[in-house]
Amino acid sequence: MASAGSVARSPILLSHPSAVPTPDDDLSPGVAWHYGDPLGEQRAAERGVVVVDRSDRAVLELAGPDRLTWLHTIVTQDVAGLPDRTGAESLSLDGNGRVEDHFVLADLDLVTWLDTEHARGEALTTYLTRMVFRSDVTVTPRPDMAVLTLIGPAARTGALAELLEIPADAAVYTAGDLPERHHEDEPLGFWRIMPPTGEGRTLPVVDVVVPESELTQWWTALTAAGATEAGMWTAEALRVAALRPRLGADTDDRTIAHEADWIGGPAEFGAVHLDKGCYRGQETVARVHNLGRPPRRLVLLHLDGSADTRPATGDPVHADGRAVGRVGTVVDHYELGPVALALVRRAVPVDAELTVGDGTAARIEADYYTSDDSVPAGRAAVNRLRGRD
């Protein structure tokens, strides 16, 4: 069996006549970047619904009666009492609180399913396996499972809701069996409601996790039910417009959870629960939340579309000739034009004149910028004790 991080080369990509693969060294290898009309695919997501092949995702299976209480002790999310057929997002941090992994999970029928970035599948599997100790848990890579994603106003209504059997009142992170899975001897598979994406975070998102052997059949069924084919370009453009970071693109080896806006339990669509018990890296999370502010902030940049070249992920962000941050995901949005996510120093003002890469002009989107006027609760308490009200 292939490792959790191996490339799942989808039959859809290999056979579709208009599929263009993701660029070399992309975080999503082996799937479609677009199907001939990337900006039109984004419009289709805004107006109706698209389906995106994300079979590059590494899928893991956790089984055993201790799986949730054990996982709770080593990750940032409160999952000890996660109800059946619900999910969450979570992080794994290093000892200094820096983000190592971001993953999505769902618990169904005494099995917890995790999916994460292609490049982190093997590392996450190794880490979880090493942390089992005496707990009754097994960690199994599942390269035979693949992720498809529906995006758009019609993603969980009408024909698609009927096909997947999604209840009208299903909340974000709710999960459910695919209709074929009514008996134990039938194929596995499930749907999972994810936080909305797109500008203003208004577009519903549904992940559909299916056996890779049935990927083509499910793709055909979803498109027959009204979903337009779309590539990763569409998913990335909408994600950037929603100011949602992606591990490995919008993070580096120094990123902490507060910088990437991953703070909050499932109700806040976050990946770090601030009221749960001990886990590796918790001290940094608590210290930043209660006493200070993260050194950098995640911002949305509008890029000069007339520039001859575009910046790349990892390029520096400059203000007044000084490096003040790094560029993350760079993508063309069908309405916003060329945009990028970036981590910049906390003190960079919203109206700063910025350049990125080789000198492309950039400006911060003010609507997503939060000022530093408030004082953290812990710092306020210290100030009161010291008579600095």
Secondary structure per residue as TSV (DSSP state, phi and psi in degrees):
chain	resnum	aa	ss	phi	psi
A	1	M	-	360.0	140.1
A	2	A	-	-69.4	159.8
A	3	S	-	-73.5	166.1
A	4	A	T	-63.5	-23.3
A	5	G	T	-96.2	4.6
A	6	S	S	-71.6	156.0
A	7	V	-	-77.4	124.7
A	8	A	-	-94.2	98.7
A	9	R	-	-82.7	110.0
A	10	S	-	-72.1	138.2
A	11	P	H	-58.8	-27.5
A	12	I	H	-62.1	-48.7
A	13	L	H	-62.5	-43.5
A	14	L	H	-70.1	-28.4
A	15	S	H	-106.7	-20.6
A	16	H	-	-69.6	127.4
A	17	P	T	-66.1	-24.9
A	18	S	T	-109.1	6.6
A	19	A	-	-71.4	131.9
A	20	V	E	-112.5	123.3
A	21	P	E	-69.5	159.1
A	22	T	-	-60.0	152.1
A	23	P	-	-61.1	160.3
A	24	D	T	-56.2	141.5
A	25	D	T	66.3	16.3
A	26	D	-	-70.1	154.0
A	27	L	S	-67.8	-16.1
A	28	S	S	-119.2	77.3
A	29	P	T	-75.1	149.8
A	30	G	T	81.2	11.6
A	31	V	S	-127.8	176.7
A	32	A	E	-81.1	134.9
A	33	W	E	-80.9	-40.9
A	34	H	E	-162.8	173.6
A	35	Y	S	-118.1	36.8
A	36	G	S	105.1	-20.5
A	37	D	-	-143.3	73.1
A	38	P	H	-60.9	-39.2
A	39	L	H	-72.7	-37.0
A	40	G	H	-64.2	-34.5
A	41	E	H	-65.7	-36.1
A	42	Q	H	-66.2	-41.1
A	43	R	H	-61.3	-40.3
A	44	A	H	-61.7	-36.5
A	45	A	H	-67.1	-39.0
A	46	E	H	-69.4	-31.3
A	47	R	H	-101.1	-23.6
A	48	G	S	-143.9	-100.6
A	49	V	-	-163.5	142.6
A	50	V	E	-124.8	160.8
A	51	V	E	-120.3	132.5
A	52	V	E	-117.8	130.4
A	53	D	E	-78.7	114.0
A	54	R	-	-120.9	38.1
A	55	S	T	-71.8	-0.9
A	56	D	T	-71.2	-21.2
A	57	R	S	-57.8	138.4
A	58	A	E	-85.0	126.1
A	59	V	E	-110.6	134.0
A	60	L	E	-124.7	151.6
A	61	E	E	-119.3	128.0
A	62	L	E	-110.4	124.4
A	63	A	E	-126.9	159.3
A	64	G	S	116.4	150.8
A	65	P	T	-66.1	-20.8
A	66	D	T	-94.2	4.4
A	67	R	H	-57.4	-42.4
A	68	L	H	-79.5	-44.3
A	69	T	H	-65.5	-35.7
A	70	W	H	-67.1	-47.7
A	71	L	H	-61.7	-35.8
A	72	H	H	-56.7	-32.9
A	73	T	T	-79.3	-12.6
A	74	I	T	-121.8	-4.0
A	75	V	S	-122.4	173.4
A	76	T	S	-85.3	-12.6
A	77	Q	S	-97.5	152.0
A	78	D	-	-83.7	100.2
A	79	V	-	-122.5	2.4
A	80	A	T	-58.2	-39.2
A	81	G	T	-109.6	27.6
A	82	L	-	-58.4	122.6
A	83	P	-	-68.4	155.4
A	84	D	T	-58.8	142.1
A	85	R	T	65.1	36.5
A	86	T	E	-135.5	166.7
A	87	G	E	-142.6	-167.7
A	88	A	E	-172.1	172.4
A	89	E	E	-112.0	150.7
A	90	S	E	-152.3	166.0
A	91	L	E	-123.4	157.8
A	92	S	E	-117.5	129.0
A	93	L	E	-111.2	158.0
A	94	D	-	-85.6	-177.9
A	95	G	T	-64.0	-20.6
A	96	N	T	-97.0	7.7
A	97	G	S	85.0	8.4
A	98	R	B	-81.8	145.0
A	99	V	E	-75.0	124.6
A	100	E	E	-102.8	-39.7
A	101	D	E	-141.2	147.0
A	102	H	E	-127.9	131.2
A	103	F	E	-147.3	162.2
A	104	V	E	-113.0	143.1
A	105	L	E	-134.2	160.4
A	106	A	E	-149.9	137.9
A	107	D	E	-110.9	120.2
A	108	L	E	-139.6	128.6
A	109	D	T	51.6	48.7
A	110	L	T	67.7	22.1
A	111	V	E	-131.7	133.6
A	112	T	E	-104.5	123.8
A	113	W	E	-101.5	133.0
A	114	L	E	-119.7	141.1
A	115	D	E	-134.6	143.5
A	116	T	E	-144.9	-178.5
A	117	E	-	-61.8	144.4
A	118	H	G	-49.4	-46.7
A	119	A	G	-72.0	-15.9
A	120	R	G	-105.8	1.7
A	121	G	H	-60.0	-49.5
A	122	E	H	-67.8	-42.2
A	123	A	H	-64.6	-41.8
A	124	L	H	-66.1	-40.6
A	125	T	H	-59.7	-45.2
A	126	T	H	-62.7	-45.8
A	127	Y	H	-62.5	-48.1
A	128	L	H	-62.2	-41.4
A	129	T	H	-61.8	-41.5
A	130	R	H	-66.8	-23.2
A	131	M	T	-91.8	1.0
A	132	V	-	-66.5	-46.1
A	133	F	T	52.4	-119.8
A	134	R	T	-94.9	0.4
A	135	S	S	-68.5	148.4
A	136	D	S	-87.0	80.1
A	137	V	-	-143.1	141.2
A	138	T	E	-121.5	137.7
A	139	V	E	-112.2	119.5
A	140	T	E	-128.9	121.0
A	141	P	E	-64.3	141.3
A	142	R	-	-127.0	71.1
A	143	P	T	-67.7	-7.9
A	144	D	T	-84.2	1.0
A	145	M	E	-112.1	144.6
A	146	A	E	-135.5	153.8
A	147	V	E	-110.0	128.1
A	148	L	E	-113.4	149.1
A	149	T	E	-130.4	128.1
A	150	L	E	-96.9	134.2
A	151	I	E	-135.0	129.6
A	152	G	S	139.6	167.0
A	153	P	T	-56.6	-29.7
A	154	A	T	-97.0	15.5
A	155	A	T	-67.6	-26.7
A	156	R	T	-133.3	31.2
A	157	T	S	-134.1	171.5
A	158	G	H	58.3	-136.2
A	159	A	H	-63.5	-36.0
A	160	L	H	-69.6	-40.8
A	161	A	H	-62.6	-38.1
A	162	E	H	-67.8	-42.7
A	163	L	H	-61.1	-45.2
A	164	L	H	-89.2	-10.2
A	165	E	T	61.3	51.3
A	166	I	-	-92.4	122.2
A	167	P	-	-64.2	149.5
A	168	A	T	-64.0	-27.8
A	169	D	T	-98.2	14.9
A	170	A	-	-63.9	127.1
A	171	A	-	-88.8	167.5
A	172	V	T	-58.6	137.4
A	173	Y	T	77.6	1.3
A	174	T	B	-68.8	143.3
A	175	A	E	-130.9	158.2
A	176	G	E	-157.1	156.7
A	177	D	E	-66.0	145.4
A	178	L	-	-70.2	152.5
A	179	P	T	-59.2	-27.4
A	180	E	T	-68.9	-18.3
A	181	R	-	-93.9	61.0
A	182	H	S	-97.6	-9.6
A	183	H	S	-136.5	149.9
A	184	E	T	-61.3	-27.7
A	185	D	T	-88.0	4.4
A	186	E	S	-96.0	162.4
A	187	P	-	-58.6	149.3
A	188	L	-	-73.8	168.4
A	189	G	-	152.7	149.3
A	190	F	E	-155.8	161.8
A	191	W	E	-110.0	156.9
A	192	R	E	-147.6	125.4
A	193	I	E	-77.1	127.9
A	194	M	E	-110.8	163.7
A	195	P	E	-58.6	148.5
A	196	P	E	-65.9	158.0
A	197	T	E	-128.1	-172.9
A	198	G	T	83.9	171.0
A	199	E	T	-59.7	127.2
A	200	G	T	80.1	-1.2
A	201	R	T	51.5	56.1
A	202	T	-	-115.7	-8.2
A	203	L	E	-91.9	119.9
A	204	P	E	-61.1	149.4
A	205	V	E	-132.8	133.4
A	206	V	E	-131.3	121.7
A	207	D	E	-87.4	140.0
A	208	V	E	-124.1	111.5
A	209	V	E	-101.2	119.0
A	210	V	E	-132.3	159.5
A	211	P	E	-61.0	135.4
A	212	E	G	-59.0	-29.8
A	213	S	G	-64.7	-19.0
A	214	E	G	-110.8	13.5
A	215	L	H	-60.4	-46.4
A	216	T	H	-63.1	-41.8
A	217	Q	H	-63.1	-41.4
A	218	W	H	-70.2	-38.1
A	219	W	H	-58.5	-45.0
A	220	T	H	-63.1	-42.4
A	221	A	H	-65.8	-40.6
A	222	L	H	-69.0	-40.0
A	223	T	H	-69.6	-35.7
A	224	A	H	-65.1	-27.1
A	225	A	T	-86.1	3.2
A	226	G	T	119.7	-3.0
A	227	A	-	-81.1	134.1
A	228	T	E	-86.4	140.0
A	229	E	E	-66.5	133.6
A	230	A	E	-146.0	153.2
A	231	G	-	-100.9	-176.3
A	232	M	H	-64.2	-24.9
A	233	W	H	-54.9	-44.9
A	234	T	H	-63.7	-48.3
A	235	A	H	-59.8	-41.0
A	236	E	H	-69.8	-42.0
A	237	A	H	-62.1	-42.8
A	238	L	H	-70.0	-36.4
A	239	R	H	-64.0	-43.8
A	240	V	H	-63.2	-42.6
A	241	A	H	-63.1	-25.8
A	242	A	T	-87.1	-0.5
A	243	L	T	56.7	46.6
A	244	R	-	-109.7	120.7
A	245	P	-	-75.5	159.7
A	246	R	-	-126.0	129.4
A	247	L	T	-58.2	132.6
A	248	G	T	92.0	-19.6
A	249	A	T	-109.9	-51.3
A	250	D	S	-100.1	7.7
A	251	T	-	-127.3	157.9
A	252	D	-	-131.0	-169.5
A	253	D	T	-75.9	1.7
A	254	R	T	-110.5	-3.2
A	255	T	-	-68.5	131.4
A	256	I	B	-108.8	163.0
A	257	A	T	-60.2	-38.8
A	258	H	T	-62.9	-35.1
A	259	E	T	-63.4	-34.7
A	260	A	T	-96.0	10.1
A	261	D	T	57.2	39.5
A	262	W	-	-95.5	12.1
A	263	I	B	-81.4	136.6
A	264	G	B	128.7	146.6
A	265	G	-	-76.0	-175.5
A	266	P	G	-55.3	-35.7
A	267	A	G	-63.1	-27.2
A	268	E	G	-99.0	9.9
A	269	F	T	58.7	34.2
A	270	G	-	-103.2	-177.5
A	271	A	S	-123.6	-0.7
A	272	V	B	-129.1	116.6
A	273	H	-	-90.2	123.2
A	274	L	T	-82.2	-7.7
A	275	D	T	-113.5	14.1
A	276	K	S	-96.2	174.4
A	277	G	-	-77.2	-161.9
A	278	C	-	-69.8	143.7
A	279	Y	-	-157.6	162.6
A	280	R	T	-61.6	128.2
A	281	G	T	90.2	-0.5
A	282	Q	H	-62.7	-32.4
A	283	E	H	-59.4	-40.8
A	284	T	H	-65.1	-44.5
A	285	V	H	-58.6	-48.2
A	286	A	H	-66.0	-41.7
A	287	R	H	-63.7	-45.5
A	288	V	H	-66.1	-41.1
A	289	H	H	-66.9	-39.7
A	290	N	H	-93.2	-29.0
A	291	L	H	-119.7	-19.7
A	292	G	-	-148.9	-158.4
A	293	R	-	-132.5	152.8
A	294	P	-	-66.3	150.6
A	295	P	S	-67.5	-23.9
A	296	R	E	-129.5	163.0
A	297	R	E	-130.3	151.6
A	298	L	E	-86.3	127.9
A	299	V	E	-131.7	157.5
A	300	L	E	-98.9	125.1
A	301	L	E	-105.4	135.8
A	302	H	E	-94.1	128.0
A	303	L	E	-102.9	150.8
A	304	D	-	-66.9	111.0
A	305	G	T	-72.8	-12.5
A	306	S	T	-88.1	-5.2
A	307	A	-	-66.2	146.8
A	308	D	S	-70.2	-29.8
A	309	T	S	-126.7	160.1
A	310	R	-	-110.4	146.3
A	311	P	-	-67.3	163.4
A	312	A	-	-120.2	159.3
A	313	T	T	-54.1	129.5
A	314	G	T	97.1	-12.8
A	315	D	-	-65.2	152.3
A	316	P	E	-76.3	153.7
A	317	V	E	-107.3	129.7
A	318	H	E	-117.3	146.7
A	319	A	E	-137.3	125.7
A	320	D	T	53.8	37.4
A	321	G	T	79.7	1.9
A	322	R	E	-111.8	142.2
A	323	A	E	-71.2	125.6
A	324	V	E	-126.2	6.5
A	325	G	E	172.2	-171.0
A	326	R	E	-134.5	146.6
A	327	V	E	-80.6	139.9
A	328	G	E	-104.4	-124.4
A	329	T	E	-68.5	132.4
A	330	V	E	-118.3	128.7
A	331	V	E	-157.2	155.6
A	332	D	E	-93.2	123.3
A	333	H	E	-99.4	141.8
A	334	Y	T	-65.6	-24.3
A	335	E	T	-109.7	-40.9
A	336	L	T	-80.8	-15.8
A	337	G	E	80.5	-154.4
A	338	P	E	-71.3	123.8
A	339	V	E	-135.7	165.7
A	340	A	E	-153.7	152.3
A	341	L	E	-91.9	152.1
A	342	A	E	-152.6	148.4
A	343	L	E	-99.3	119.7
A	344	V	E	-126.4	158.7
A	345	R	E	-56.3	144.1
A	346	R	T	-57.6	-32.7
A	347	A	T	-80.9	-6.7
A	348	V	-	-66.3	121.7
A	349	P	-	-73.6	157.8
A	350	V	T	-64.4	-27.1
A	351	D	T	-98.2	16.1
A	352	A	-	-63.5	142.4
A	353	E	-	-85.3	112.7
A	354	L	E	-112.9	154.7
A	355	T	E	-131.3	150.0
A	356	V	E	-130.5	153.1
A	357	G	T	61.0	-126.6
A	358	D	T	-85.7	12.2
A	359	G	T	124.5	10.6
A	360	T	E	-64.4	129.3
A	361	A	E	-69.3	145.7
A	362	A	E	-148.0	153.8
A	363	R	E	-138.7	151.9
A	364	I	E	-82.7	137.0
A	365	E	-	-72.4	114.6
A	366	A	G	-68.9	-29.4
A	367	D	G	-64.5	-23.1
A	368	Y	G	-104.8	13.0
A	369	Y	-	-102.9	126.3
A	370	T	-	-108.6	130.8
A	371	S	-	-72.6	167.1
A	372	D	S	-101.9	30.1
A	373	D	-	-71.3	-33.2
A	374	S	S	-74.7	152.7
A	375	V	-	-105.6	127.7
A	376	P	-	-53.9	147.8
A	377	A	H	-58.0	-43.9
A	378	G	H	-64.2	-41.1
A	379	R	H	-65.5	-38.4
A	380	A	H	-62.0	-39.6
A	381	A	H	-65.8	-41.6
A	382	V	H	-62.0	-42.6
A	383	N	H	-61.7	-38.7
A	384	R	H	-65.0	-42.7
A	385	L	H	-61.3	-31.2
A	386	R	T	-93.8	5.8
A	387	G	T	70.3	35.1
A	388	R	-	-112.5	30.6
A	389	D	-	-58.0	360.0
